[in-house]
Amino acid sequence: MTAAEEQPLLGPNPETLEDGIQHTGVILDFETGDVENPREWPVAYKWSMVSLLAFTAFTVTFTCISVVPVAGHIVDELSDHTASPSTSTLLVTIWELGEAAGPLFIAPLSEVYGRYPVMNVCNALFITASLLAAFSESTALFIGARALTGVAVASNVLNPAIIGDIFESDQRGSALSLITLAPLVGGAIGPALGGSIAQTMGWRSILLIAAALAIACELTFLTCFRETYKMVILKRRIAHLQEDAGDGPPKDAGVDSKNKLCLDRIYIYLRDRNPERKGNPEYRLPLTIIGGLTLPLAVTAYGWIAHFRLPVALLLVSVGLMGLTLLVAMVPLSAYIVDACGPYSASALTGVIVSRCLMGTFLPLTAGPLAETFGYGWAFTFLGLVSLVLAPVPMLVFRYGEKWRQGSEFTKDS
């Protein structure tokens, strides 16, 4: 747990809160055994929520990727002419552009109003946009609906933040791994399922099935999910205390420390070797460093395997290796941001998500011309070199991140 997360909502003798609420100077925080403290919810309930978040992430990626095999057919049908490669590509990548814009609003709203209302509103918008895409009668409307669906994706920015809300620092690794693996599974099986469904029932059925999955997720969120953001929970408690004035002030109590479940072995190992540093968030990054160094090799290998038309099995191995290196790099990176930024992790994750989505939007538009000009081998070698240039970044953060974090009031106490 970061120092910022351990702080009570009110200082020892404040007269006015930031939102104008008057108080008598009592420290308000979760008590030991507090049923409203997400960190003390039953383990079974926590993992049921993790499973729900993972299934939501799977649904989102399935909705995005499943139309890829039939993108050209969709454009042909809706526009009554042969689809250009750029239009078919835009139909797929416009989702990423919308997904880059959404977190700019989703993250700060979740830190003002809480995770629960923002997640539900976004889910409702996602379902509406998916249905709009399913019943579109023009390419422009379909692309607009796809962009709106991307805007409504809340899982990418809120799922890691919710994991940070309900788990202690050294218990987050397995949960973050699951919610990161789920979209990879959706991306892996989405094209195959999408192609099969399109052949038998038509491409609109793909989006209707995706909408049905999203509706199932939303119904579960409405009935089972509870608010996890500490600041919102405590602010509500303050409001109730004001309404029930005379019932006595809340007790001055911090969050109970717990025994640790041995989930994040690297983090725990480094923390135990340096007890005076109390578990720096930078201890999350060794695997990200490994992923950053191996990703360029995987990308380059993919290009040359395609260039020389080697067996499909080798191509699939290279794709699997790329997915593995991305997983190895991204899971610890999300955990690092959650640990380093504490209550502000949703907003901090926005920067990562926006960068990733912008690249997901525009990089596919350049990969085709690169391959046509230089061939698959040299085109992907170039992309691998770009990845290699960025590989030292997590090394520098691991070495100097603690010092750099001191320059921000939002991360200096992590």
C-alpha positions as CSV (number, residue, x, y, z in Angstrom):
1,M,0.0,0.0,0.0
2,T,1.4,3.5,-0.9
3,A,1.7,6.2,1.7
4,A,-0.9,8.2,-0.1
5,E,-3.4,5.4,0.2
6,E,-2.7,5.0,3.9
7,Q,-3.6,8.6,4.6
8,P,-7.0,9.3,6.2
9,L,-9.4,11.6,4.2
10,L,-9.1,14.4,6.8
11,G,-6.1,15.9,8.5
12,P,-5.8,16.0,12.3
13,N,-7.4,19.4,12.7
14,P,-8.9,20.7,9.5
15,E,-11.7,23.2,9.5
16,T,-12.9,22.9,5.9
17,L,-12.5,20.1,3.4
18,E,-11.6,20.8,-0.2
19,D,-15.3,20.3,-1.2
20,G,-16.4,22.8,1.5
21,I,-17.6,20.3,4.1
22,Q,-17.1,21.6,7.6
23,H,-15.7,19.2,10.2
24,T,-14.8,19.3,13.9
25,G,-11.2,18.1,13.5
26,V,-11.6,14.3,13.7
27,I,-9.5,12.0,11.6
28,L,-11.8,9.9,9.4
29,D,-10.5,6.6,8.0
30,F,-11.5,3.0,7.7
31,E,-11.5,1.1,10.9
32,T,-10.1,-2.3,11.4
33,G,-12.8,-4.8,10.2
34,D,-14.8,-2.0,8.4
35,V,-17.2,-3.6,6.0
36,E,-17.0,-0.7,3.7
37,N,-13.2,-1.0,3.3
38,P,-12.6,-2.7,-0.1
39,R,-9.2,-4.0,1.2
40,E,-11.1,-6.0,3.8
41,W,-13.8,-7.5,1.7
42,P,-14.0,-11.3,1.6
43,V,-11.4,-12.9,-0.6
44,A,-14.1,-14.8,-2.6
45,Y,-16.0,-11.6,-3.3
46,K,-12.8,-9.8,-4.4
47,W,-12.0,-12.6,-6.9
48,S,-15.5,-12.7,-8.2
49,M,-15.1,-9.0,-9.0
50,V,-11.7,-9.7,-10.7
51,S,-13.4,-12.4,-12.8
52,L,-16.1,-9.9,-13.8
53,L,-13.5,-7.3,-14.7
54,A,-11.6,-9.9,-16.7
55,F,-14.8,-11.1,-18.6
56,T,-15.6,-7.4,-19.3
57,A,-12.1,-6.9,-20.8
58,F,-12.5,-10.1,-22.9
59,T,-15.9,-8.8,-24.2
60,V,-14.4,-5.4,-25.1
61,T,-11.5,-7.0,-27.1
62,F,-13.8,-9.6,-28.7
63,T,-16.1,-6.8,-29.9
64,C,-13.1,-4.9,-31.3
65,I,-11.2,-7.7,-33.0
66,S,-14.0,-10.0,-34.2
67,V,-14.9,-7.9,-37.2
68,V,-11.3,-7.7,-38.5
69,P,-11.7,-10.7,-40.9
70,V,-14.8,-9.3,-42.4
71,A,-14.0,-5.6,-42.4
72,G,-13.7,-5.5,-46.2
73,H,-17.0,-7.3,-46.6
74,I,-18.7,-4.9,-44.3
75,V,-17.5,-1.9,-46.2
76,D,-18.5,-3.5,-49.5
77,E,-22.0,-4.2,-48.3
78,L,-22.6,-0.8,-46.7
79,S,-21.0,1.4,-49.4
80,D,-22.0,-0.6,-52.5
81,H,-18.5,-0.6,-53.9
82,T,-15.2,-2.4,-53.5
83,A,-13.5,-1.4,-50.3
84,S,-10.2,0.3,-50.4
85,P,-7.5,-1.1,-48.0
86,S,-7.4,2.2,-46.1
87,T,-11.1,2.2,-45.5
88,S,-11.1,-1.4,-44.3
89,T,-8.2,-0.6,-42.0
90,L,-9.9,2.6,-40.7
91,L,-13.0,0.6,-39.9
92,V,-10.9,-1.4,-37.5
93,T,-8.4,1.2,-36.1
94,I,-11.0,3.9,-35.5
95,W,-11.9,2.0,-32.4
96,E,-8.4,2.7,-31.0
97,L,-8.8,6.4,-31.7
98,G,-12.0,6.5,-29.7
99,E,-10.3,4.5,-27.0
100,A,-7.6,7.1,-26.8
101,A,-10.1,9.8,-26.2
102,G,-12.3,8.0,-23.6
103,P,-9.8,7.8,-20.7
104,L,-9.3,11.5,-20.8
105,F,-12.8,11.8,-19.3
106,I,-13.3,8.4,-17.7
107,A,-10.3,8.5,-15.4
108,P,-11.0,11.9,-13.7
109,L,-14.7,11.3,-13.5
110,S,-14.0,8.0,-11.6
111,E,-11.9,9.9,-9.1
112,V,-14.7,12.5,-8.5
113,Y,-17.9,10.3,-8.6
114,G,-16.4,6.9,-8.0
115,R,-15.8,3.7,-10.1
116,Y,-19.3,2.4,-9.8
117,P,-21.3,5.1,-11.6
118,V,-18.7,5.7,-14.3
119,M,-18.4,2.0,-15.1
120,N,-22.1,1.6,-15.4
121,V,-22.6,4.7,-17.6
122,C,-19.8,3.6,-19.9
123,N,-21.1,0.1,-20.1
124,A,-24.6,1.4,-21.1
125,L,-23.0,3.7,-23.8
126,F,-20.9,0.7,-25.0
127,I,-24.0,-1.4,-25.4
128,T,-25.8,1.4,-27.2
129,A,-22.9,2.0,-29.6
130,S,-22.5,-1.7,-30.3
131,L,-26.2,-2.0,-31.3
132,L,-25.9,1.1,-33.4
133,A,-23.0,-0.5,-35.3
134,A,-25.0,-3.7,-35.7
135,F,-27.9,-1.9,-37.3
136,S,-25.8,0.6,-39.4
137,E,-26.8,1.1,-43.0
138,S,-23.8,3.2,-44.1
139,T,-20.1,3.0,-43.7
140,A,-19.9,6.5,-42.1
141,L,-22.5,5.5,-39.5
142,F,-20.7,2.2,-38.8
143,I,-17.3,3.9,-38.4
144,G,-18.9,6.6,-36.1
145,A,-20.5,3.9,-34.0
146,R,-17.2,2.0,-33.7
147,A,-15.4,5.2,-32.6
148,L,-18.1,5.8,-30.0
149,T,-17.8,2.2,-28.8
150,G,-14.1,2.8,-28.3
151,V,-14.8,6.0,-26.3
152,A,-17.0,4.0,-24.0
153,V,-14.4,1.4,-23.0
154,A,-13.8,1.9,-19.3
155,S,-12.2,-1.4,-18.5
156,N,-8.7,-0.6,-19.7
157,V,-8.4,2.5,-17.5
158,L,-10.5,1.4,-14.5
159,N,-9.7,-2.3,-14.1
160,P,-6.2,-1.8,-12.9
161,A,-7.3,1.1,-10.6
162,I,-10.0,-1.1,-9.1
163,I,-7.5,-3.9,-8.5
164,G,-5.4,-1.2,-6.7
165,D,-8.5,-0.3,-4.6
166,I,-9.2,-3.8,-3.3
167,F,-5.8,-5.4,-3.0
168,E,-2.7,-4.6,-1.0
169,S,0.4,-3.8,-3.0
170,D,2.0,-7.3,-2.9
171,Q,-1.3,-9.0,-3.7
172,R,-2.1,-7.3,-7.0
173,G,0.1,-9.3,-9.4
174,S,-2.2,-12.3,-10.0
175,A,-5.3,-10.1,-10.4
176,L,-3.6,-7.8,-12.8
177,S,-2.3,-10.8,-14.8
178,L,-5.8,-12.1,-15.1
179,I,-7.4,-8.9,-16.3
180,T,-4.5,-8.4,-18.8
181,L,-4.6,-12.0,-20.1
182,A,-8.4,-11.9,-20.7
183,P,-8.2,-9.3,-23.6
184,L,-5.4,-11.3,-25.1
185,V,-7.6,-14.3,-25.2
186,G,-10.4,-12.2,-26.7
187,G,-7.9,-11.0,-29.4
188,A,-6.7,-14.5,-30.1
189,I,-10.1,-16.2,-30.6
190,G,-12.0,-13.1,-31.8
191,P,-11.0,-13.3,-35.5
192,A,-11.7,-17.1,-35.7
193,L,-15.1,-16.8,-34.0
194,G,-16.0,-13.7,-35.9
195,G,-15.2,-15.3,-39.3
196,S,-17.2,-18.4,-38.4
197,I,-20.2,-16.4,-37.2
198,A,-20.1,-14.1,-40.2
199,Q,-20.1,-17.0,-42.6
200,T,-23.1,-18.7,-41.0
201,M,-25.2,-15.9,-39.6
202,G,-23.8,-12.7,-41.1
203,W,-21.5,-10.0,-39.8
204,R,-24.3,-8.2,-37.9
205,S,-24.7,-11.2,-35.6
206,I,-21.1,-10.7,-34.4
207,L,-22.0,-7.4,-33.0
208,L,-25.3,-8.6,-31.6
209,I,-23.5,-11.4,-29.7
210,A,-20.9,-8.9,-28.5
211,A,-23.7,-6.6,-27.3
212,A,-25.4,-9.6,-25.5
213,L,-22.1,-10.3,-23.7
214,A,-21.8,-6.6,-22.7
215,I,-25.4,-6.6,-21.4
216,A,-24.6,-9.7,-19.2
217,C,-21.6,-7.8,-17.8
218,E,-23.6,-4.7,-17.1
219,L,-26.4,-6.6,-15.3
220,T,-23.8,-8.2,-13.1
221,F,-22.2,-4.8,-12.4
222,L,-25.5,-3.3,-11.5
223,T,-26.5,-6.0,-9.1
224,C,-23.1,-7.2,-7.6
225,F,-20.5,-4.5,-8.0
226,R,-19.8,-2.1,-5.1
227,E,-17.9,1.2,-5.0
228,T,-14.2,0.6,-4.4
229,Y,-12.7,4.1,-4.5
230,K,-11.7,5.1,-1.0
231,M,-12.1,8.8,-1.3
232,V,-15.6,8.6,-2.6
233,I,-16.6,6.1,0.1
234,L,-15.2,8.3,2.9
235,K,-16.8,11.4,1.5
236,R,-20.2,9.7,1.5
237,R,-19.5,8.8,5.1
238,I,-18.8,12.4,6.0
239,A,-22.1,13.4,4.4
240,H,-23.9,10.8,6.5
241,L,-22.2,12.0,9.6
242,Q,-23.4,15.5,9.0
243,E,-26.9,14.3,8.5
244,D,-26.7,12.3,11.7
245,A,-25.0,14.9,13.8
246,G,-25.0,14.0,17.5
247,D,-24.3,10.3,17.0
248,G,-20.7,10.8,18.0
249,P,-17.6,11.3,15.9
250,P,-15.9,8.5,14.0
251,K,-13.0,6.7,15.7
252,D,-9.4,7.6,14.9
253,A,-8.2,4.4,13.2
254,G,-6.0,3.5,10.3
255,V,-6.2,0.7,7.9
256,D,-5.1,-2.6,9.5
257,S,-2.0,-4.1,8.0
258,K,-2.4,-7.7,6.8
259,N,-0.2,-10.7,6.4
260,K,1.1,-11.0,2.8
261,L,-0.4,-14.1,0.3
262,C,3.2,-14.6,-1.7
263,L,1.7,-13.6,-5.1
264,D,4.3,-11.1,-6.5
265,R,7.5,-13.0,-5.9
266,I,9.9,-10.5,-7.6
267,Y,8.3,-7.6,-5.8
268,I,8.4,-9.3,-2.4
269,Y,12.0,-10.5,-3.0
270,L,13.3,-7.0,-3.8
271,R,11.3,-5.5,-1.0
272,D,12.7,-8.0,1.6
273,R,16.3,-7.3,0.3
274,N,15.8,-3.6,0.9
275,P,13.5,-3.2,4.0
276,E,14.5,0.4,4.5
277,R,12.9,1.3,1.2
278,K,9.5,-0.2,2.2
279,G,8.7,-1.8,-1.1
280,N,9.3,0.8,-3.9
281,P,6.9,0.7,-6.8
282,E,10.0,0.4,-9.0
283,Y,10.3,-3.2,-7.8
284,R,7.5,-4.0,-10.3
285,L,9.6,-3.3,-13.3
286,P,12.2,-6.1,-13.8
287,L,9.8,-8.1,-16.0
288,T,8.9,-5.0,-18.0
289,I,12.6,-4.6,-18.7
290,I,12.8,-8.2,-20.0
291,G,9.7,-7.7,-22.1
292,G,11.1,-4.4,-23.5
293,L,14.3,-6.2,-24.6
294,T,12.6,-9.3,-26.1
295,L,9.8,-7.5,-28.0
296,P,12.1,-6.1,-30.8
297,L,13.4,-9.7,-31.4
298,A,9.8,-11.0,-31.7
299,V,8.7,-8.3,-34.0
300,T,11.8,-8.7,-36.3
301,A,11.4,-12.5,-36.3
302,Y,7.8,-12.1,-37.4
303,G,8.8,-9.9,-40.4
304,W,11.5,-12.2,-41.7
305,I,9.4,-15.4,-41.2
306,A,6.7,-13.7,-43.4
307,H,9.3,-12.4,-45.9
308,F,10.8,-15.9,-46.5
309,R,7.4,-17.6,-46.5
310,L,8.5,-20.0,-43.8
311,P,6.0,-22.5,-42.4
312,V,2.9,-21.1,-40.8
313,A,3.8,-22.9,-37.5
314,L,6.8,-20.6,-37.2
315,L,4.7,-17.5,-37.9
316,L,2.2,-18.6,-35.2
317,V,5.1,-19.1,-32.8
318,S,6.4,-15.6,-33.5
319,V,2.9,-14.1,-32.9
320,G,2.6,-16.0,-29.6
321,L,6.0,-14.7,-28.6
322,M,4.9,-11.2,-29.3
323,G,1.8,-11.7,-27.2
324,L,3.9,-13.1,-24.4
325,T,6.4,-10.3,-24.4
326,L,3.6,-7.7,-24.4
327,L,2.0,-9.5,-21.5
328,V,5.3,-9.6,-19.6
329,A,5.9,-5.9,-20.2
330,M,2.4,-4.5,-19.6
331,V,1.2,-6.3,-16.5
332,P,4.1,-5.1,-14.3
333,L,3.8,-1.6,-15.9
334,S,0.2,-1.4,-14.9
335,A,1.0,-2.6,-11.4
336,Y,3.8,0.0,-11.2
337,I,1.5,2.9,-12.1
338,V,-1.1,1.7,-9.6
339,D,1.5,1.5,-6.8
340,A,3.2,4.7,-7.7
341,C,0.1,6.9,-8.1
342,G,-2.2,5.4,-5.5
343,P,-5.6,7.2,-5.5
344,Y,-4.7,8.9,-8.8
345,S,-3.9,5.7,-10.6
346,A,-6.9,5.9,-13.0
347,S,-5.7,9.3,-14.3
348,A,-2.1,8.2,-14.5
349,L,-3.1,5.1,-16.5
350,T,-4.7,7.4,-19.0
351,G,-1.4,8.5,-20.3
352,V,-0.3,5.0,-21.1
353,I,-3.6,4.0,-22.6
354,V,-3.9,7.1,-24.8
355,S,-0.3,6.5,-26.2
356,R,-1.0,2.9,-26.8
357,C,-4.4,3.6,-28.6
358,L,-2.9,6.3,-30.8
359,M,-0.2,3.9,-31.9
360,G,-2.9,1.2,-32.4
361,T,-4.8,3.7,-34.6
362,F,-2.1,5.0,-36.9
363,L,0.7,2.3,-36.9
364,P,-1.4,-0.2,-38.9
365,L,-1.9,2.5,-41.5
366,T,1.9,2.8,-41.9
367,A,2.8,-0.9,-41.7
368,G,1.2,-1.7,-45.1
369,P,3.1,0.9,-47.1
370,L,6.3,0.0,-45.2
371,A,5.9,-3.7,-46.2
372,E,5.1,-2.8,-49.8
373,T,8.1,-0.5,-50.1
374,F,10.8,-2.5,-48.2
375,G,9.3,-6.0,-47.9
376,Y,8.1,-7.6,-44.7
377,G,11.6,-8.4,-43.4
378,W,13.0,-4.9,-43.4
379,A,9.7,-3.2,-42.6
380,F,9.4,-5.2,-39.3
381,T,13.1,-4.9,-38.6
382,F,12.5,-1.1,-38.7
383,L,9.6,-1.5,-36.2
384,G,11.8,-3.7,-34.1
385,L,14.5,-1.1,-34.0
386,V,11.9,1.5,-32.9
387,S,10.9,-0.8,-30.1
388,L,14.6,-1.3,-29.2
389,V,15.1,2.5,-28.9
390,L,12.4,2.6,-26.3
391,A,13.6,-0.5,-24.4
392,P,15.9,1.5,-22.0
393,V,13.0,3.5,-20.7
394,P,11.9,1.0,-18.0
395,M,15.6,0.5,-17.0
396,L,15.9,4.3,-16.4
397,V,12.7,4.3,-14.4
398,F,13.8,1.4,-12.4
399,R,17.1,3.2,-11.6
400,Y,15.9,6.7,-11.1
401,G,12.2,6.5,-10.7
402,E,12.2,6.9,-6.9
403,K,14.1,10.2,-7.3
404,W,11.9,11.4,-10.2
405,R,8.7,10.7,-8.2
406,Q,9.8,13.2,-5.5
407,G,9.1,16.0,-8.0
408,S,5.4,15.4,-8.0
409,E,3.0,15.8,-5.0
410,F,0.9,13.0,-6.3
411,T,3.7,10.3,-6.3
412,K,6.3,11.5,-3.8
413,D,4.8,9.6,-0.9
414,S,4.5,6.3,-2.8
